[in-house]
């Protein structure tokens, strides 16, 4: 028991496990041995293996500490109901406010698991089996055509904390996400040290500064904690790594560094005392001398009482990191923090990226669609592995709307005829010119339109009124879910009929009616006048006379006055719709220009009671 305690106190958790296991073989109910075995598994990141030992401790004593750690262990294997049961029992066994806050957070996180959505729904992961080994391989980082990563391969010693080989830094060439797996070499910039762990390398964009985490030395004369070290390119080579002042205290744990894309900031994890608990994320700024300093905690929106580590700052300012304190599936999950006007909004990346195991160390080689991450999920080669991921979002099926436009002209006999060489121009809903062309000898031309959109088509030709029509492709194409082919062409047709533009030629405006002895514009008349508004807008160079005519069933003076007021009322309406008053002349003709003299029937009188317009000037 004393030997095991000495090993445990020295952080030699794997050795202590072997020692205490021997005790438990003879005395399975030994509470101290069960406790130290459970804690050795937890502190060496194998909390899932601690479950039977915490359960034994709970059988012997239902304390807050035993139940809380049992709950965390059960959650690490996806046993959410078992975890909830342990947390709720622990809640009844403590009055400590900090303990209650901790339990409330863990229970809240369990409640939110079902609501987690995939942040990148079409990301697919694949184990890079040709790169990985049965030892740990993790923390990928790419710079200047090289992939840098951490691995337990080629190690000559075993780390007594975990019973696995010490970790070293390696590199190999990379193009995109294709790794040269045949030529992996130990980091050539400086020599890996023996008898300690070196991990999670990052570099400035220019490649002249390397920062990594170093610790767990077998030497009693070395630093007592994991710390950040830096190597600088000087005089044709890299310097021997030196301790970074940003560590501040040799008894603080500082690890998983990542330099921002512009090289101005260093993000890292630390357990310094101003944090929220466990490992927190910090950011330090680059100083004038090239060092990093003034480290600041990223705050409670990102950091939790659990562990936050392996930060990655994306080019758009989003911060990716691993955490076991935010709502997640098991152990470490990958999260993204987005900046908002209220600070940070943290989201789990979802079940297509995260598992109940440790998922961490994300790095984008092509943001946000390609990259690497680290995981010890089931199906790997034995320990942490490097996975390659790619966004497999299905290419959208394309729908082309092929619109055949035919230009026609109205003839005097009421028929229409082909109008060739008419200029037709297409505009989108924002009035942006999308192009145009002349109709051919058959009066036809074709546009390719986008589905589910509004357009305006304007046709014009010298000697004709220009005309605009709206065209809407919404509802005229198949639903996206009904598409089968990659490209589907839908052919539609429309026609634009132009009227000849002849000076002093009167054109009757149909259905312009007024109440008896009144000149106000009725709603039904307004609808017809709106058509004239459009004609005037489509033909900004014309000036018109708008005339009103009566039948012959009243005196000349009365009819002249009434028709003038009606013509002026119509002109005023046009002006209210944005037409320049200088382009309009109001004229009341009374009964001077009867179409049917001596009209007898009401229908004949109606023909005489009309509103007309004629073009009196075409401005150049």
C-alpha positions as CSV (number, residue, x, y, z in Angstrom):
1,X,0.0,0.0,0.0
2,X,2.8,2.5,0.8
3,X,4.6,1.6,-2.4
4,X,1.5,2.2,-4.4
5,X,0.9,5.5,-2.6
6,X,4.5,6.7,-3.4
7,X,4.0,5.8,-7.1
8,X,0.6,7.5,-7.2
9,X,2.0,10.7,-5.5
10,X,4.8,10.8,-8.1
11,X,2.3,10.8,-11.0
12,X,3.3,7.2,-12.0
13,X,-0.3,6.2,-12.4
14,X,0.3,3.1,-14.5
15,X,2.9,1.8,-12.1
16,X,0.6,2.5,-9.2
17,X,-2.2,0.6,-11.0
18,X,-0.1,-2.5,-11.2
19,X,0.8,-2.2,-7.5
20,X,-2.7,-1.6,-6.2
21,X,-4.1,-4.4,-8.4
22,X,-2.0,-6.8,-6.5
23,X,-3.6,-5.5,-3.3
24,X,-7.1,-5.9,-4.7
25,X,-6.3,-9.5,-5.8
26,X,-6.0,-10.4,-2.1
27,X,-8.4,-7.8,-0.7
28,X,-11.1,-6.8,-3.3
29,X,-13.0,-4.6,-0.8
30,X,-9.9,-2.5,0.2
31,X,-11.4,1.0,0.0
32,X,-8.0,2.8,-0.3
33,X,-6.8,0.5,-3.1
34,X,-10.1,0.9,-5.0
35,X,-9.9,4.7,-4.6
36,X,-6.3,4.9,-5.9
37,X,-7.0,2.6,-8.8
38,X,-10.0,4.6,-9.8
39,X,-8.1,7.9,-9.5
40,X,-5.1,6.5,-11.4
41,X,-7.4,5.7,-14.3
42,X,-9.1,9.1,-14.1
43,X,-5.9,11.1,-13.9
44,X,-4.3,9.2,-16.8
45,X,-7.4,10.0,-19.0
46,X,-8.9,6.5,-18.8
47,X,-11.8,7.3,-16.5
48,X,-14.0,4.8,-18.4
49,X,-11.9,2.0,-16.9
50,X,-12.5,3.4,-13.4
51,X,-16.3,2.7,-13.4
52,X,-16.2,-0.7,-11.4
53,X,-13.8,0.8,-8.8
54,X,-16.0,3.9,-8.2
55,X,-19.1,1.6,-8.0
56,X,-17.3,-0.5,-5.4
57,X,-16.5,2.7,-3.4
58,X,-20.2,3.9,-3.7
59,X,-21.3,0.5,-2.4
60,X,-19.1,1.1,0.7
61,X,-19.9,4.8,1.1
62,X,-22.3,7.1,-0.9
63,X,-20.3,10.3,-0.6
64,X,-20.5,13.3,-2.9
65,X,-17.0,12.7,-4.3
66,X,-17.5,9.0,-5.1
67,X,-20.9,9.6,-6.7
68,X,-19.8,12.6,-8.7
69,X,-16.8,10.8,-10.2
70,X,-18.9,7.8,-10.9
71,X,-21.4,10.0,-12.8
72,X,-18.5,11.5,-14.9
73,X,-17.2,8.0,-15.6
74,X,-20.5,6.7,-16.7
75,X,-21.1,9.6,-19.0
76,X,-17.7,8.9,-20.6
77,X,-19.1,5.6,-21.9
78,X,-22.4,7.1,-23.0
79,X,-24.4,5.8,-20.0
80,X,-26.4,9.0,-19.6
81,X,-29.1,7.5,-17.3
82,X,-26.5,6.0,-15.0
83,X,-24.7,9.3,-14.9
84,X,-27.9,11.1,-14.1
85,X,-28.7,8.7,-11.3
86,X,-25.2,9.2,-9.7
87,X,-25.4,13.0,-10.1
88,X,-28.8,13.2,-8.5
89,X,-27.7,11.1,-5.5
90,X,-24.6,13.3,-5.1
91,X,-26.8,16.4,-5.1
92,X,-28.5,15.2,-1.9
93,X,-25.2,14.6,-0.2
94,X,-23.6,18.1,-0.3
95,X,-24.5,21.6,0.9
96,X,-21.4,23.1,-0.8
97,X,-22.5,25.8,-3.3
98,X,-19.6,25.0,-5.7
99,X,-20.6,21.3,-5.7
100,X,-24.2,22.2,-6.3
101,X,-23.2,24.4,-9.3
102,X,-21.0,21.6,-10.7
103,X,-23.9,19.1,-10.5
104,X,-26.3,21.6,-12.0
105,X,-24.0,22.1,-14.9
106,X,-23.5,18.3,-15.5
107,X,-27.3,17.6,-15.3
108,X,-28.0,20.5,-17.7
109,X,-25.4,19.1,-20.1
110,X,-27.1,15.7,-20.0
111,X,-30.4,17.4,-20.8
112,X,-29.0,19.1,-23.8
113,X,-27.4,16.1,-25.5
114,X,-30.5,15.2,-27.5
115,X,-30.7,18.7,-28.9
116,X,-27.2,18.7,-30.4
117,X,-27.2,19.2,-34.1
118,X,-24.5,18.5,-36.7
119,X,-22.7,21.8,-37.3
120,X,-21.3,20.5,-40.6
121,X,-24.0,18.0,-41.7
122,X,-22.0,16.6,-44.6
123,X,-18.6,16.2,-43.1
124,X,-17.3,12.7,-43.4
125,X,-14.3,11.3,-41.5
126,X,-11.9,8.6,-42.4
127,X,-9.1,7.0,-40.3
128,X,-5.8,7.8,-42.1
129,X,-4.6,4.3,-41.4
130,X,-1.5,4.5,-43.6
131,X,-0.2,7.3,-41.3
132,X,-1.3,6.0,-37.9
133,X,0.4,3.4,-35.7
134,X,-0.8,1.3,-32.7
135,X,0.7,4.1,-30.6
136,X,-0.7,7.5,-30.2
137,X,-0.9,9.8,-33.3
138,X,-2.5,13.2,-32.9
139,X,-2.4,17.0,-33.0
140,X,-2.0,17.5,-36.8
141,X,-0.6,20.9,-37.9
142,X,0.2,22.0,-41.5
143,X,2.7,24.7,-42.5
144,X,4.5,25.3,-45.8
145,X,3.8,21.9,-47.3
146,X,4.6,19.8,-44.2
147,X,2.3,18.0,-41.9
148,X,3.6,18.1,-38.3
149,X,2.1,15.8,-35.7
150,X,2.7,14.1,-32.3
151,X,3.3,10.3,-32.1
152,X,4.3,7.6,-29.7
153,X,6.3,5.8,-32.5
154,X,10.1,5.4,-32.3
155,X,10.1,6.0,-28.5
156,X,12.7,4.3,-26.4
157,X,11.0,4.8,-23.0
158,X,7.6,4.4,-21.4
159,X,5.8,7.2,-19.7
160,X,4.9,5.8,-16.2
161,X,1.8,8.0,-16.0
162,X,0.0,6.1,-18.8
163,X,2.1,3.0,-19.5
164,X,2.5,4.1,-23.1
165,X,5.6,5.3,-25.0
166,X,6.7,8.9,-24.6
167,X,5.4,11.2,-27.4
168,X,7.7,12.9,-29.9
169,X,7.2,15.4,-32.8
170,X,7.3,14.3,-36.4
171,X,6.8,15.7,-39.8
172,X,6.3,14.7,-43.4
173,X,5.3,16.3,-46.7
174,X,1.7,16.9,-47.5
175,X,-0.3,18.2,-50.5
176,X,-3.9,19.1,-49.7
177,X,-4.9,16.2,-47.4
178,X,-2.6,13.7,-49.2
179,X,0.2,12.7,-46.8
180,X,3.6,11.3,-47.8
181,X,3.3,8.3,-45.3
182,X,6.5,6.7,-46.6
183,X,8.8,9.5,-45.5
184,X,7.7,10.4,-41.9
185,X,10.7,11.6,-39.9
186,X,11.4,12.8,-36.5
187,X,11.2,16.6,-36.3
188,X,14.4,17.8,-38.1
189,X,14.3,21.4,-36.9
190,X,15.6,20.4,-33.5
191,X,16.1,17.0,-31.8
192,X,13.3,15.4,-29.8
193,X,14.4,14.9,-26.2
194,X,14.3,11.5,-24.6
195,X,12.5,10.6,-21.3
196,X,9.7,13.2,-21.6
197,X,6.6,14.1,-23.7
198,X,6.7,16.6,-26.5
199,X,3.4,17.4,-28.2
200,X,1.0,19.7,-30.0
201,X,3.4,21.8,-32.2
202,X,2.3,25.1,-33.7
203,X,4.2,27.6,-35.8
204,X,4.0,31.3,-36.9
205,X,2.7,31.7,-40.5
206,X,6.3,32.4,-41.7
207,X,7.5,29.2,-40.1
208,X,10.3,31.0,-38.2
209,X,8.9,30.3,-34.7
210,X,7.9,26.9,-33.3
211,X,5.9,26.5,-30.1
212,X,5.1,23.2,-28.4
213,X,4.3,21.6,-25.1
214,X,7.0,19.8,-23.1
215,X,6.8,17.9,-19.8
216,X,6.5,14.7,-17.8
217,X,10.3,14.4,-17.6
218,X,11.8,11.4,-15.8
219,X,14.4,13.8,-14.3
220,X,13.8,15.2,-10.8
221,X,15.8,18.3,-11.9
222,X,13.4,19.1,-14.8
223,X,10.3,21.3,-14.6
224,X,7.6,19.9,-12.4
225,X,4.8,20.6,-14.9
226,X,4.0,20.6,-18.6
227,X,5.2,23.9,-20.1
228,X,5.4,25.7,-23.4
229,X,8.7,25.9,-25.2
230,X,9.8,27.8,-28.3
231,X,12.5,27.4,-31.0
232,X,13.4,30.3,-33.3
233,X,15.0,30.3,-36.8
234,X,18.3,32.0,-36.4
235,X,21.3,32.1,-38.8
236,X,20.2,29.2,-41.1
237,X,18.8,26.9,-38.4
238,X,16.5,26.6,-35.4
239,X,17.7,27.3,-31.9
240,X,17.4,24.8,-29.1
241,X,14.0,25.1,-27.5
242,X,13.7,27.5,-24.6
243,X,11.1,28.0,-21.8
244,X,8.6,30.7,-22.8
245,X,7.9,33.6,-20.3
246,X,4.1,33.2,-21.1
247,X,4.2,30.1,-18.8
248,X,4.7,32.5,-15.9
249,X,4.9,29.9,-13.2
250,X,6.7,26.5,-13.4
251,X,3.9,24.9,-11.3
252,X,1.2,25.8,-13.8
253,X,0.2,23.3,-16.5
254,X,0.4,25.0,-19.9
255,X,-0.2,23.0,-23.0
256,X,-1.8,22.6,-26.5
257,X,-0.6,25.9,-28.1
258,X,-2.0,27.3,-31.4
259,X,-0.8,30.5,-33.1
260,X,-3.4,32.5,-34.8
261,X,-3.5,32.7,-38.7
262,X,-1.9,36.2,-38.6
263,X,0.7,35.2,-36.1
264,X,-0.3,37.9,-33.6
265,X,-1.8,35.7,-30.9
266,X,-1.0,32.5,-29.1
267,X,-3.9,30.4,-27.8
268,X,-3.2,27.7,-25.2
269,X,-4.7,25.7,-22.3
270,X,-3.6,26.3,-18.7
271,X,-4.7,25.4,-15.2
272,X,-3.6,28.7,-13.7
273,X,-5.6,29.8,-10.7
274,X,-7.8,32.5,-12.3
275,X,-9.6,29.9,-14.4
276,X,-13.0,28.3,-14.2
277,X,-11.5,24.9,-13.2
278,X,-9.6,22.2,-14.9
279,X,-7.8,23.4,-18.0
280,X,-9.0,26.8,-19.4
281,X,-8.2,28.4,-22.7
282,X,-6.1,31.6,-22.7
283,X,-4.8,34.0,-25.4
284,X,-1.5,35.9,-25.3
285,X,-0.5,38.7,-27.7
286,X,2.8,38.9,-29.5
287,X,5.1,41.5,-28.0
288,X,7.6,43.8,-29.8
289,X,10.5,41.4,-29.0
290,X,8.7,38.5,-30.6
291,X,7.7,36.7,-27.4
292,X,4.1,36.2,-26.3
293,X,2.7,37.8,-23.1
294,X,-0.2,39.3,-21.3
295,X,-2.2,36.1,-21.3
296,X,-5.9,36.5,-20.7
297,X,-8.5,33.9,-19.8
298,X,-11.2,33.6,-22.6
299,X,-13.9,33.8,-20.0
300,X,-16.8,31.7,-18.7
301,X,-18.7,31.5,-22.0
302,X,-15.9,29.3,-23.4
303,X,-14.3,27.9,-20.3
304,X,-16.0,25.6,-17.8
305,X,-15.2,23.7,-14.6
306,X,-14.1,20.9,-17.0
307,X,-11.2,21.0,-19.5
308,X,-10.9,23.1,-22.6
309,X,-7.9,22.5,-24.8
310,X,-6.6,22.2,-28.3
311,X,-7.7,25.6,-29.6
312,X,-7.8,26.4,-33.3
313,X,-8.6,29.9,-34.6
314,X,-10.2,29.9,-38.1
315,X,-9.6,32.6,-40.6
316,X,-13.1,34.0,-40.1
317,X,-12.6,34.4,-36.3
318,X,-14.4,31.2,-35.2
319,X,-12.6,29.4,-32.4
320,X,-12.6,25.6,-32.4
321,X,-11.6,23.7,-29.3
322,X,-12.0,20.4,-27.4
323,X,-14.0,20.3,-24.1
324,X,-15.5,17.9,-21.7
325,X,-17.3,20.7,-19.8
326,X,-19.8,21.8,-22.4
327,X,-22.8,19.6,-23.5
328,X,-21.2,16.6,-25.2
329,X,-21.4,12.9,-25.8
330,X,-18.8,11.5,-23.6
331,X,-15.2,12.6,-23.0
332,X,-13.6,15.4,-25.1
333,X,-15.8,16.7,-27.9
334,X,-15.0,19.3,-30.5
335,X,-16.8,22.6,-30.3
336,X,-16.9,25.9,-32.2
337,X,-17.3,29.3,-30.6
338,X,-18.8,32.1,-32.8
339,X,-18.5,35.8,-31.9
340,X,-21.8,37.6,-31.3
341,X,-22.8,41.0,-29.9
342,X,-23.2,39.2,-26.6
343,X,-19.8,37.5,-26.6
344,X,-19.3,33.9,-27.6
345,X,-21.9,31.3,-28.7
346,X,-20.5,27.8,-28.3
347,X,-21.9,24.9,-30.3
348,X,-21.1,21.2,-30.3
349,X,-19.9,20.1,-33.8
350,X,-22.4,17.2,-33.7
351,X,-22.5,13.4,-33.8
352,X,-21.0,13.1,-37.3
353,X,-17.7,14.4,-35.9
354,X,-17.9,13.7,-32.1
355,X,-18.2,10.3,-30.3
356,X,-18.3,9.2,-26.6
357,X,-14.4,8.9,-26.8
358,X,-11.9,11.8,-27.0
359,X,-12.3,13.9,-30.1
360,X,-9.9,16.8,-30.3
361,X,-7.1,18.6,-32.2
362,X,-8.9,19.8,-35.3
363,X,-6.9,21.5,-38.0
364,X,-8.4,22.8,-41.3
365,X,-6.2,22.5,-44.4
366,X,-9.0,24.1,-46.5
367,X,-11.4,26.0,-44.3
368,X,-14.1,24.9,-43.7
369,X,-14.3,21.9,-45.9
370,X,-11.1,19.8,-45.4
371,X,-8.7,19.0,-42.7
372,X,-7.6,16.6,-39.9
373,X,-8.6,15.9,-36.4
374,X,-7.6,13.5,-33.6
375,X,-9.7,10.8,-31.9
376,X,-9.4,7.5,-29.9
377,X,-12.8,6.4,-31.1
378,X,-13.6,2.7,-31.7
379,X,-12.2,1.3,-34.9
380,X,-8.8,3.0,-34.7
381,X,-5.4,1.4,-34.6
382,X,-5.1,1.2,-30.8
383,X,-4.7,4.7,-29.4
384,X,-5.3,8.2,-30.5
385,X,-5.4,8.3,-34.3
386,X,-5.4,11.1,-36.9
387,X,-8.5,11.3,-39.1
388,X,-9.0,13.1,-42.4
389,X,-12.3,14.8,-43.0
390,X,-14.0,16.3,-46.0
391,X,-17.3,18.1,-46.7
392,X,-19.3,15.8,-48.9
393,X,-22.2,18.2,-49.4
394,X,-24.1,16.9,-52.5
395,X,-23.7,19.1,-55.5
396,X,-27.0,20.9,-56.0
397,X,-29.0,19.7,-59.0
398,X,-29.1,22.4,-61.5
399,X,-32.4,23.7,-63.1
400,X,-32.1,25.9,-66.2
401,X,-35.2,27.8,-67.2
402,X,-35.0,28.3,-71.0
403,X,-37.4,31.1,-71.8
404,X,-38.4,31.6,-75.4
405,X,-39.5,35.1,-76.0
406,X,-41.5,36.1,-79.1
407,X,-41.9,39.7,-80.2
408,X,-45.1,40.6,-82.1
409,X,-46.8,43.8,-83.2
410,X,-50.4,44.8,-83.1
411,X,-51.9,45.6,-86.6
412,X,-54.7,48.0,-87.4
413,X,-57.1,45.2,-88.2
414,X,-56.8,43.8,-84.7
415,X,-54.4,40.9,-85.6
416,X,-50.8,40.5,-84.6
417,X,-47.7,39.8,-86.7
418,X,-44.1,38.8,-86.2
419,X,-41.9,41.7,-85.2
420,X,-38.2,41.0,-86.0
421,X,-35.2,42.8,-84.8
422,X,-36.8,44.0,-81.6
423,X,-34.4,44.8,-78.8
424,X,-35.2,42.6,-75.7
425,X,-33.4,43.2,-72.4
426,X,-33.6,41.1,-69.2
427,X,-33.4,42.6,-65.6
428,X,-33.5,40.8,-62.3
429,X,-35.5,41.7,-59.2
430,X,-32.8,44.2,-58.1
431,X,-33.1,45.9,-61.6
432,X,-29.7,44.6,-62.6
433,X,-29.2,44.2,-66.3
434,X,-28.7,40.5,-67.1
435,X,-28.2,41.0,-70.8
436,X,-30.2,41.3,-74.0
437,X,-30.3,40.7,-77.7
438,X,-32.4,41.3,-80.8
439,X,-35.2,39.0,-81.9
440,X,-34.5,37.0,-85.1
441,X,-36.4,37.1,-88.3
442,X,-39.1,34.9,-86.7
443,X,-39.3,37.4,-83.8
444,X,-37.7,34.9,-81.4
445,X,-34.9,34.8,-78.9
446,X,-34.0,32.9,-75.8
447,X,-32.9,33.7,-72.2
448,X,-31.7,31.3,-69.5
449,X,-33.3,32.2,-66.2
450,X,-32.8,31.1,-62.6
451,X,-35.6,29.2,-61.0
452,X,-37.7,30.7,-58.2
453,X,-37.0,34.3,-59.2
454,X,-38.6,37.4,-60.6
455,X,-37.5,39.2,-63.7
456,X,-38.5,42.1,-65.9
457,X,-38.3,41.9,-69.7
458,X,-38.3,45.1,-71.8
459,X,-38.8,45.1,-75.5
460,X,-38.2,48.1,-77.7
461,X,-37.9,49.1,-81.4
462,X,-37.9,52.4,-83.2
463,X,-41.4,53.3,-84.3
464,X,-43.0,51.3,-81.5
465,X,-44.0,51.9,-77.9
466,X,-41.4,50.1,-75.6
467,X,-43.1,47.6,-73.3
468,X,-42.0,45.9,-70.1
469,X,-43.5,42.7,-68.6
470,X,-42.7,40.9,-65.5
471,X,-41.8,37.2,-65.6
472,X,-41.8,34.9,-62.5
473,X,-40.2,31.4,-62.6
474,X,-41.5,30.5,-59.2
475,X,-43.7,27.4,-59.2
476,X,-42.7,26.7,-62.8
477,X,-39.9,24.2,-62.1
478,X,-39.9,20.8,-60.3
479,X,-39.3,20.6,-56.6
480,X,-35.6,20.0,-55.7
481,X,-36.5,16.7,-54.1
482,X,-38.2,15.5,-57.3
483,X,-35.1,16.2,-59.5
484,X,-33.3,13.1,-60.8
485,X,-30.7,14.4,-63.3
486,X,-27.8,16.6,-62.4
487,X,-29.0,19.2,-64.9
488,X,-32.6,19.7,-65.8
489,X,-33.7,22.1,-68.6
490,X,-37.2,23.5,-68.4
491,X,-38.4,25.3,-71.6
492,X,-41.1,28.0,-71.2
493,X,-42.6,30.6,-73.6
494,X,-43.8,34.2,-73.4
495,X,-44.8,36.8,-75.9
496,X,-44.4,40.6,-76.0
497,X,-46.7,42.6,-78.3
498,X,-45.6,46.1,-79.2
499,X,-47.9,48.9,-80.5
500,X,-46.9,51.2,-83.3
501,X,-45.9,54.7,-82.0
502,X,-47.5,57.2,-84.4
503,X,-47.5,60.9,-83.6
504,X,-51.0,62.4,-83.2
505,X,-52.7,59.0,-83.4
506,X,-55.3,58.6,-80.7
507,X,-55.4,55.5,-78.6
508,X,-58.5,54.7,-76.6
509,X,-58.0,53.8,-72.9
510,X,-60.6,51.1,-72.3
511,X,-62.8,51.0,-69.2
512,X,-62.2,54.6,-67.9
513,X,-65.5,55.3,-66.3
514,X,-66.6,58.2,-64.1
515,X,-69.6,58.6,-61.8
516,X,-72.4,60.7,-63.2
517,X,-71.5,64.4,-63.4
518,X,-68.2,63.6,-61.5
519,X,-64.5,63.9,-62.4
520,X,-62.9,61.9,-59.6
521,X,-60.9,58.8,-60.6
522,X,-62.7,55.6,-59.6
523,X,-60.8,52.6,-58.4
524,X,-61.7,50.7,-61.6
525,X,-60.4,53.6,-63.7
526,X,-57.2,53.8,-61.7
527,X,-56.4,50.2,-62.7
528,X,-56.6,51.2,-66.3
529,X,-54.6,54.4,-65.9
530,X,-51.9,52.4,-64.2
531,X,-51.3,50.7,-67.6
532,X,-50.7,54.2,-69.1
533,X,-48.3,54.9,-66.2
534,X,-46.3,51.8,-67.2
535,X,-46.3,52.9,-70.9
536,X,-45.0,56.3,-69.9
537,X,-42.3,54.8,-67.7
538,X,-41.3,52.3,-70.5
539,X,-41.1,55.2,-73.0
540,X,-39.5,58.2,-71.1
541,X,-38.9,60.1,-74.4
542,X,-42.6,60.6,-75.3
543,X,-44.9,63.5,-74.4
544,X,-48.7,62.9,-74.6
545,X,-52.0,64.6,-74.6
546,X,-54.6,62.9,-72.5
547,X,-58.1,63.7,-73.6
548,X,-61.6,63.2,-72.3
549,X,-64.7,63.0,-74.5
550,X,-68.5,63.1,-73.6
551,X,-71.6,62.0,-75.5
552,X,-73.9,64.6,-77.1
553,X,-76.7,64.7,-74.4
554,X,-75.9,68.0,-72.8
555,X,-74.9,71.5,-73.7
556,X,-71.5,72.3,-75.2
557,X,-70.5,74.4,-72.2
558,X,-71.4,71.7,-69.7
559,X,-69.7,68.9,-71.7
560,X,-66.5,70.9,-72.3
561,X,-66.2,71.8,-68.6
562,X,-66.9,68.2,-67.4
563,X,-64.5,66.6,-70.0
564,X,-61.7,69.1,-69.1
565,X,-62.1,68.4,-65.4
566,X,-62.0,64.7,-66.1
567,X,-58.9,65.0,-68.3
568,X,-57.1,67.1,-65.6
569,X,-58.1,64.5,-62.9
570,X,-56.6,61.7,-65.0
571,X,-53.4,63.8,-65.5
572,X,-53.2,64.5,-61.8
573,X,-53.4,60.7,-61.1
574,X,-50.5,60.1,-63.5
575,X,-48.4,62.7,-61.8
576,X,-49.2,61.1,-58.4
577,X,-47.7,57.9,-59.8
578,X,-44.4,59.6,-60.6
579,X,-44.9,60.9,-64.1
580,X,-43.4,64.3,-64.8
581,X,-46.2,66.9,-65.3
582,X,-44.3,68.4,-68.2
583,X,-44.8,65.2,-70.2
584,X,-48.6,65.5,-69.9
585,X,-51.3,67.8,-71.5
586,X,-54.9,67.5,-70.3
587,X,-57.6,68.3,-72.9
588,X,-61.3,68.1,-72.6
589,X,-63.1,67.9,-76.0
590,X,-66.7,67.6,-74.8
591,X,-68.8,66.4,-77.7
592,X,-66.6,67.9,-80.4
593,X,-65.1,64.6,-81.6
594,X,-68.0,62.1,-81.6
595,X,-67.1,58.7,-83.0
596,X,-70.8,57.9,-83.6
597,X,-72.8,61.1,-84.5
598,X,-76.5,61.0,-83.7
599,X,-76.0,58.1,-81.3
600,X,-79.3,56.5,-80.3
601,X,-78.5,53.5,-78.0
602,X,-76.7,53.6,-74.6
603,X,-74.0,51.4,-76.2
604,X,-73.4,54.0,-78.9
605,X,-73.3,56.8,-76.3
606,X,-70.7,54.8,-74.4
607,X,-68.5,54.6,-77.4
608,X,-68.5,58.4,-77.6
609,X,-67.8,58.7,-73.8
610,X,-64.1,57.8,-73.8
611,X,-60.6,58.7,-72.6
612,X,-57.8,58.7,-75.1
613,X,-54.2,59.6,-75.3
614,X,-51.9,60.4,-78.2
615,X,-48.2,61.0,-78.5
616,X,-47.7,64.7,-79.4
617,X,-43.9,64.8,-79.1
618,X,-40.9,62.3,-79.1
619,X,-37.9,63.9,-77.4
620,X,-34.5,62.9,-78.8
